[in-house]
Amino acid sequence: MRAGTLLDGTGGPARRDIAILVRGERIEKVEPARSFPPPAGAVILDLSGKTVLPGLIDCHVHLTGELKKGWEWEPVTRTPIDAGIAGTVYALRTLRAGFTTVRNLGDEGGASVPLRRAIEAGLIEGPRIITARRSLSITGGHGDDLNAFRPDLRLAGVEPLDAGVCDSPDACRAAVRYQVKYGADVIKLLATGGVLSSGDELGARQLSDEELRAIIGEAHALGRKAAAHAHGTAGIKAAVLAGIDSIEHGSILDDEAVRLMKEHGTYLVPTLMAGEAVENLAKSGEMPEFAAAKALAVRPLMQQSFRKAVAGGVKIAFGTDSGVTPHGRNAHEFELMVAGGMKPMEAIVAATRSAADLLGRARDLGTVEPGKLADLVAVDGDPLAGIAVLKAPAAVIKGGRPVDLGRDEGSRPGGRP
């Protein structure tokens, strides 16, 4: 393929008029086009009027659900089969939006695992999925689906291990083993309260030091990284000190939290879109009473903390919390990151090289280099001059194969069929 401009994901300067030779699913050569004529028999993909980047990576999605009216009742009305079927639609929207890899941080009943398998088998189209299955929570915590329901209510056939609920170090180790046994590539824990859960405070710490160490230690022992949902300062610091690989949201950072994250090399995955979305829903009266006040409070805290993290040199990886927002609109996060103090190139690196590093996939993903998987996205215009152009890919390539971006208006990236 011939790229008019190449941003290779390393953060280096743009390169003009570049030829990229793809053989099978991997990149074989990246050379100036003038010195590298196409090999005999090569299929030519002319992107000479486009800017080409590595396939984008979203480190925080919920690919089997989407926030809609009545979502608070879904634990007792929606099955994992419903979630998996919905995921086939959301996966395609995400891929068409230029995101060729995602980290799925929480689902219903492990629905993301068969979704991942179906994509890998070529049965459906979607991004590469690295999934946590269920998030791990304390009883009554952010991930306890039965908060505020009657005490004798139980979900048929669902035991605590299935639900991701654990209340001691030993129970938490067992919960990690259970998620890994049934297909988890990464472990997600809930270190603080959240916006969309009933009965908990946004910044309140959840999971003890011993439980955090048990979860993170067991995840690492089994070759998995661990991600912590954490809004409140105490929970953020405790997770960092326990060895967490990434803090999700990081809404209430103080100077000490920034220092600890930098010292420990902990990534922040900011999910600024989620803060914007819940604030808008609360202002329009569409948020349940138990979540509305938290939704209004969280966005300004997230914006302030993101600026603090950027200024403090914390490692940042791109993540949206899509599912809270409509799938396929992931690239709006770039606009919020730039508005929050990142340079456009820094935001792009957060969604390419840095994201691949966080996921432990830097050998295959994140940059346009020989040997890497041929996951690429092309856009019209210059994202360094206007980051919003990333919201409308002109071409998406996954594993060396062009993706059909859809034939009707509703199925284009960001559309709602």
N, C-alpha and C positions, 0 to 999 in steps of 0.2 A: 504494500500500500504506500501511497505517496502522501505525506503530510505537509501542508503548507507551512504550519508552525507546530513544533513539538514542545510540549511541557512534559518532561519525562518523569515528574513526580519526586525528583531528588531535591527540588528547590533551586536547582541551577538555572542559568539563564535560558530563555526561549531559544530554540534552534530552528532555522528556516530551511525549507525545502529538503525534507528528510525522507529517505526510503526505509521502510520497515519490511523485512522479509519474514514471513510467517510460514513455518512448515509444520503441518499438523496443528496441534493446539498451542505450540510455543513459538516465541520470537527467536529467530536465528541470527538476524543481523539488523543493526540500526546504523545507517551510513548516510552521508550527504548524497542526495539523489543524482547529482551531476557526475559522481564518480562510481555509481553503482547501478548499471542498467539492469532491468528486470531479467531474471533467468529465463531461459527458453521454457515455454509451457506454463509460466506463472499466470495466475489469475490476477488481474490488476484492479485494485480498489483505489479510485482517484479521490483523495481528500485534500487535493492541493489548494483548495480555497477554504480549508477548515483549520481549526486548532485541535490537535489531537493530544489526549491525556491518557494516563492509565485508567482502567476501569475504576470507578469510584467505589468506596467502601463505607458502609454505614455500620458503625459499631454498636448501635442500640436501636433495634426495631422489635416490634411484636407482630410478626408476619401473619398470624392466624386470627387476628381480630382487628376491629376498628371501632373507635368510640362513637356510638350513635345513641339516639334517644332510647332510654330504658336500659342502658348498659349495666346499671347497678343491680339489675335482676338476673343478669346472665348466668351467675353461678348456679342458679336453680332452674334455668330454662334452656340453656345452650349446652350441647354435648361436644366432646372432642371431635366427633365426626363433622358437626357443623363447622367447627373451627378449621379443620383440615380442608374442607371443601372451599371455604372462604379464602383460605391461604393460597389456593391455586390461582385465584384472581389477583390477590394482592401481590403475589410473587411476580407475576408477569408485569404488573404496573411498575413495580420497583425496578425490574430489569430494564424495561423500556425507558425509564427515567435516567439510565446511565449507571445504575448501581449494580455492579456485577458480583459483589460479595456483600453479605450482611452477617451481623452477629445478632441472633435472635435471643433476647434476654427475658424469657418467660412466655409460657403458653398454657393451654388447657389440656391436661391429660397427655402431654407429650405429643400433641398433634403436629408439631414442627418436624418431628423425626421422620414419619412417613412422607411428609412434604419434601424434606431434603432428599430422601431416597428416590422419590419419583422424579425429581429434577436431575439427580445424578444418573438415573437410568434412561433419561431422555424421553420419559413419558409426557412431561410437561416442561414448559420453559419457565425459568426463574433464575435468580442469582445463586451463587454458591452460598450455602447456609452453614454457619457455625452456631450451634444451638445449645442453650442451657436447659431445655425442657422446662420443668417447673422451677420457680424461684423458691429459696428457702427462707422461712419466716418463723418467728415465735408465735405461739398461740395468742390470738388477738392482735397480731401485728399487721403490717401493711399487706402481707401476702396471704392472710387467713381469709378465705372466701366467705366464711360464714359470720363475719363480724356483723353485729347488730340484728342478726336473725334470732329466732327463738332458741333457747339453749338446747332443747332436745332435737333440733333439726340435724340430720346427718345426710350426706350425699351417698346414695346407694352405691355400695361397692368401693367406696373411696376410704382408704385408711390413711392415718397421718403421713406415712411415707409417700403415698400417692399424692397427697395434698401439699407436700413440701413443708409441713409444719414440724418443728423440732424444738425441744425445750431442755436439753442438756448437752454437754459435749459429746457423750456417746451417741445420743439420738441424732445429733447433727452429723457426726461421722457416718452413721448409717444412712442418713438422708443423702449425703454426697454419693455414697456407694450405689444407692438406688438409682439416682439420676444417671450416673455413669453406666451402670448395668443396662439401662434402657436407652442409651444413645446420646447422652450429653457430651458435647465437645468442650464445654466451659461450664463453670458453676457460678450461678447468680445468687447472692445473698442480700437480704434486706436489713440494713444496719440502722435505719431510722424509720420513723413514720413517713406517710406519704400524703399526697393531695387526694387521690381517688379512693382512699380507704376510710371506712367509718370507724369512729371510736378511738383514733390515735391522733396525737399532735404531730404537726409537720416536722418539727425539729427534734422530737423526742427520740432518744437512743433506744434501739432494740438490739438484742443479742449481747450477751456478756462477753468479757474479754476471753474467757475460756471457750465459749461457743464460737467466737470468731476465729480463734486460733485452731480449733478443731476442724471447722469447715475449710479454712484456707489451707491448713496443713494437709488435710486429707486430699483436697483437690490437687495440690502440687505433687503429693506422693503418687497420685494416679495419673500424672502427666497432663493435668488440666490447669488452665489459668482460672482466676476467680475475679468476679466483678461485684462491686457493692453499690446497690441503690443507697444513697446517703444524701439527705438534705441538711440535717443538723450538724453543727460543728463538732460536738462530742463524738457522734457516730463516725464522722469522717476521720477524725484523728485516731480513734480506736481501730478502725479498719486499716488505716495506713500503717500503724504500729504493728498490727497483726500480720502484715505482709501482703495486703491486697494488691492486685495488679492494676485495677482501675476503679476510680470513683465515678459513679453515674450521677449526674445532675450537679452535685457539689454546690448546693444553693446557698449555703451560709458558711462561707470561708472566712476565717480570720488570718492574721499575719502568720501565726504559728502553724495553722493548717497548710498554708502555702509553703512555708519553709519545710515542713515535714514531707509534703508531697515531692518537693524538689529534691530533698536529701535522699528519699527512698526511691526516686525514679518512678513514682506513681503517676499514671495517666489520669487526666480529667476528660470525661466524655460529657460535654456540657448540656446537650439536649435543649437548646434555647427555644426551639420551635414548640416544645411541650409547654414551657412556661407561657409563651404567647397564646397558645391555643386554649389552655384552661382559663386564663384571664379573660379572653374573649367570650368563652362560654359562660363564665360567671356573670359578666357584665350584661349578657343578653338574657339572663334568667334561665339558662339551659343546664345549669349545674345543680345537682341535688344539694339540699341545705347543708348536709354534713360536710360537703367539700367546698362550698362556695367561698367561705372566708379564707380557707387555705389557698384556694386558687387565686384569689385577689392578692394575697400576701406574697406568693412565691416569685412572681415574675421580676419585680424590682430587685429582690434579693439575688436571683440568678444572674441578672445583668451586672449587678455590682460585683458579685463574686467572680464572674467570668473576666471582667476587666482586671481584677486583682490578680487572677491566675496568669493572665497574659503578661501583665507587667512584671510578675514575679518569676517568670521563666518556667512555669509548670509545663510538663509535656501534655499536649492536647491532641486527642484523636476525635475525629468527626463522629457524631451520633445525634439522632433526631428524636428518638422515642416514637417513631412512626407507628401508628396504631392509635395513639392519642390524637395524632393528626392523620389526615387521609394519606394512604399509601400512594406513592408516585410523585409526591410533592417534596421529597427529601431535600432537594437542592436549595430550597428556601433557607435552609440552615446556613448556607454560605453567606447569604446576605446579612443574617443576624450576627454571624461571627465577625464579619468585616465591620459592621456597625458597632460591634463591641470592642474594637481595637486591634483586631488582627489585620495584617496586610493580606491582599488577595492570594499571593503566593503561599503565605503561611497557612491560610485556610485550605488551599488545594493540597498542600503537603499533609495536613491533618487528615484528609480523606484518602490519601494514597500511601506514601511511605510510612508515615507514623501509624496509620490505622493497621497496615499490614504487620508492623512491628508489634503492636499491642496484641493482635490476634495470633502472633507466632507463625505468621505465614509469609514472612519477608523473603524467603527463598523463592517463592512462586509468584507473589503479588506485590503491588504497590508502586512499581516503577516500570518504565519501558526500557528494558535491557535484554540482551541476548540470554536465553535460558529461561526467562520468565514466561508464565502463561500469557497468551495473547488476548488479554482482557483490555479493551480500549474503548474510549468514548471520543467522539468528535463533535465540535460545536461550531456554529457560525460566530464570527467575531472573536474578540480578545478578552478572555476572562480576567486578565490582569488589569484591563482598563474598565471592565464592567462585569463584575462577578455574576450578575443575573443571567448571563448567557448560558450558564451551566444548567439552567432550568429547562432548556429546550434542546436536547441532543439532536444532532443531524444524523448521527450514526452511532450504533453500539455494537461492539464485537465482543463475544465471549468465547474463549477457547478457540480463537481463530475463525469463528463463524459469525457472520453478520446476523443481527437480531431484527426480526420484523417489527418495526415500530408501530404498526397498526394502520389500518386503511381508512378509519373514520375518525372524526374529530374527537369523539368521546373517549377513544382508547389511546390517545396520545398521552405522553407523560404529563401527569398532573390532571388529566381529565377524569371524569366520572361517568363511565358507561351507563 
